[in-house]
Amino acid sequence: MKELPFKFPPMGTYQGMAFVMGILLADPTKDKVRWNHYVNLQCVKTERLTNAKLTFTDALWEEYRLEGLAEMSLYDVANFNAETLERFLCERIDQGNYLLLYDIDEYYLSYTEAFEKEHYNHDTYVYGYSEKDFLVFAYRKEHLASFPVPKQEIINSLLSNQAYKNLNFRRDFCTFRPSVNRSVRLDRKKIRREIQNYLERRTLGKAEENRAYGLAVYDVLLEGLDRLSASGSLNHLDLRPFRCLMEHKRIARDRAAVLIKAQDPLILRAGSMVEQAEIIFRLMMKYNLTFDKNALRKARARIEQLRKEDEAWCKEYLEQM
């Protein structure tokens, strides 16, 4: 059995982002990325909560490659057959590479709902293998987990002709390997700068016009709830933005515990915001089960209050830093 270091991450909204976080948390020279990153948020500007896509601004694999903290290589599946692909994937893992399988056909994956039902492209991540299985990090029954999957299922999924057509006859996968001789220190200046950007509703780079940043993501969620409340239709909403918001508060609380004195009132207030975000997430889950618009009204009031508390908390936090 070959298994690369991996620490189950404290987030799971987007499995690709969570996977890379788990890789870096398992590396004692780079685990401080948990505090230096995951500060600012971005969200697609939309009135529909089905495509808001709330996420962190600087926490995907490409960000770490650009910072020099990881090496990445891209490969075209068309260059392999079933035999050479399996051997190549195992060789990559032997050399310390994690596998980012962006588009695999879930029709061939027995742990998915699409198994032998439909050709549905999704992502799966690999960090080990045995004689018969790959060790993957993926969603199973709506829960993010790590578990073994028969090698043949992964190979079939990557080589699927139907999915290949769906992707305009192009399918790639990528390897991700933490850079050697590069370490990450707790960067208080970077954290302060990111929190300031969060307050000012902007990102460090050139802001995209169709995206909201920082505190402005609350406005997108509120507008989406208003539209849903006014609608006469009964539509499920995407829970991911609300789960990501909850995880953002959890990471902020844990970061505060590292950066400021124990028993500081700010830590208690950060814990209170986590509780508020968890209640909001549960209200959204309730709505998806019952379509009770009273749950939306309660959630909206809590989101407005959380936004005010978040802004006040960040300002006081910056003063202490």
N, C-alpha and C positions, 0 to 999 in steps of 0.2 A: 504494500500500500504506500503510495506517494501522496502526501498531503502537505500543501503549502500553508504557512502560518496564516491564520484568519481568526479574528475576534468578532463575535456577533455584535453588530452595531446597535446603538440606541435609537435608531431610526429605521423605517421600513417603507416610507411612502412610495419611493421610486427605487426599485430593486437594484438598478444599475448604480445609482448614487450611494445606496446603502452598502453595496458590495465593495466599492472602492474605499469607503470609509472603514469597513471591516478589515481590509488589507492593511491600511495605514495604521489603524489602531493596534494591529498585531506586531508592528515594527516599532521597537522602543526608541528608535532614532527619529521617528516621524509621527508619533502618536499625538503630538501637540497640535496637529492640524485640527483636531476636534475643537480647540479653543480659538485658533487663529482664523478658521473658516466658519461657515454655517452661521454667519452673523446677519447678513442682509438677505432680503427676500425679493423675488420678482414674480410677476403675475401677468398673464396675457390680459390686456384690456378688453373685457367682454361683459355683456349683460347676462350671459348664459353661464350657469355654473357647471355645464357639461364640458366646457373647454377652457376653463380659467387657467389650469396648469400652474398652480402656485408651487414654487420651488425655491431653493437657495440659489444665489447668484454665482457662487464660486466653488462648487463642490462636485462637479462632474469630472471624469477621468482626464479630459483635455486640459482642465485648469492645472492639474498637478504636472502634466507633461510640460506645459508652458513655463511653470515655475522651476523646472529641472528636477522635480522630485520623483519622476517616473519616466520609464522608457516605454514607448509603444510602437508596435509594428502592425501593419495592415496586410491581410492576405485575401486573395480571391479564391473562393471555394472551387471555381471552375478548374483550377490547377491540380485538383486532387480527385482520386477515385476512393471507393470505400476503404480499401486496404491502406493506401498511402495517407489518407486523411487521419485515420485512427492513430497510425504510427507517428505522424507529424504532431498531432495534438499532445500525445504523451511525451514526445521529445521536448516540446515547448515547456510543459510542466516540469520536466526533469531539470530544465535550465532556469527554473525559478519564475516562469511566466504564468500569470493568471489569464484565463481565457474569457474574453468578452464576446459572447455570441449574440450579436445584435438581433438577427432575424433568423429564427429557427421555426420550422413548421410543427405546431403543436399537435397536428393530426397523428404524429408518430410517437408522442410522449404520453406514456400511460398515466402520469400523475396529473394531467390537465383535463379540463372539462371538454376540450376539443378532440380528445383522443378518439380516433377512428370515426369522427363525426364531420369535421370540417377542416379545411386547410387554412389555419389561422397563424399569422406570423407574430411572434413575440420574442422577448429576449430571455436568455438564461446565461448563467455564469458558472465557471468551473474552476476549482482550485485543488483538485486531486484526482487520483484514479487508483483502481485496483486491477486485478487481472480481467474482471468482467464488467466493472462499473466505472463511471465517472462520478466524482463527488460534486454536486451542483448546489448553487444558491439560487432559489427561485420560489415563486408562490405555489403553494399546494393547499387546496381547499381554502383559499383566500387568506392564508397565513404565510408569511415569509419564513422560510426554513432552509436548512441544509440537509441533504439526504443523497444516497446513492441512486444513480439511474443507469440502467444497462447501457453499455457503450453503443450497442447497435441502434438504440433509440435515438441517441444524439447524432450519430452518423447519418441515419435515415432522415432525420429532421433537417440537417444541413444540406443534404444532397437532394432533397425533395424537388422533383421536376415542376410540380404545380406551384409551389411557393416561389421557385426560381422565375417562373413566368410572371407571377404576381409582383415581383420586384424588378420588372423590366429587364430580365435576364442578367441580373447582376446580384451577387451575394458575397459579402465580405465578413470576415471576423477579425478580431483584433487581440493582440496580447498586451498585457500590462505588467510591468515589473518595476518595483521600487528601485530608484537609483542608489547605487552604492556610494559611500563616502559623501552622502548628503544628509544632513540632519536638520531637524526643525526645532527651534526654540520658541518658548512662549513669547509672542511679540505683542507687547502691550500697546505700542504705537499703532500697529496695524489694526488691532481690535478697536482702539479708540476711533481711528479713522473710519472703520467700517460702521461702527455704531452711529457716528456723526452722519455718514451717508444714509443710513437707515432712517434717521430722524429727518433728514432733508429730502427724503424720497428720491434718492438718485443712486446710481452705481458708480464705481470707480472709472469704468470705461465710458465709451460713448453710448448714451442711453438710446434704446430703440423706441421709436414713436408708438409702437403698438404694445408696449409693456409698461406696467406700473412697477415702481420699486419702493422698498421700505414701507413706511406707514401707509402709503397710498394703496397697498394691496388690500387693506381693510375696506377701502371705498369700493373696490371691485366686488368683494364678497357681499357688501351691503346692497349694492345695486343689483347683484344677481338674486339675492333673497327677495328684494322688492319686486322684481320682475316675476319671480316664481310665485310669490304670494298673490300678485294681481292676475296671474294666469288661471284660466278655468280648467286647464288640463292637469292630469295627474301624471307627472313625469318624475322618474328617479333622478336625483342629482348625483354629481360626482363627489364622493366622500374624500378624495385625496387632498383637495385644498385645505379642508378642515383638519385632517390628520397631520398634514405638513405644518399647519399653524400650531397645533398642539406640540409637535416635536420641536419646533423652533423655540417654544417657551421652555421646554424641558432642557434643551441644550443651553439656553441663556441662563436658566437657574443654576445648572451645574457649573457653567463658566464663572458665574458670580461667586460661587462657593470657593473657587480656586483663586480668584483675583482680589477679593475683599475679605475683611476680617470675619471670623466666625461669629455667629450670633448677631451680625449686623441686621437691622430691620429690613434692609434691602433684600436680603436673602429670603426672609419670611414673605415679603411682598412678591418676590419672584415665584415662590411656591404657590402663592394665592393665584397668580396669573396662570400657572400650570393647571390648577384646579378649574379655573374658569374655562380655559381652552378645552379641557377634557369634557366638561359639561356641554359645551357647544358641539363638540364632536358627537357626543351621545344623542343630543337633540337631533342632529342631522341623520344619524342612524335610525332614530325613531321615526322621523319623517319618511324615510325610504321604506319603512315597514308599514306605516299606517296612513301616509299622505295627510297627516293631521297638520293643518296650516298653523295651528296654535303653537306647534313646536318651532315653526319658522319665526313666528313673532317673538317667542322667548329667546331664540338664538340671536335674532337681530339685536334685541336690547342688550344681550350679553356681549355681543361683538362690539357694539358702540362703547360700552363701558370698558371693555378690555383695551380698546384702542386708546382711550384716554389714560388708563392706568399704564399702558405700555409706554406712551410718550413721556409721561411724568417720570416714570421709573428710569428710562434711558437718560434723561437729563440729569437726574440726581446721580446716577451711576457714573456718568462722565465726569461730574464734579469730584467724585471720590477717586476716580482713576487718575 
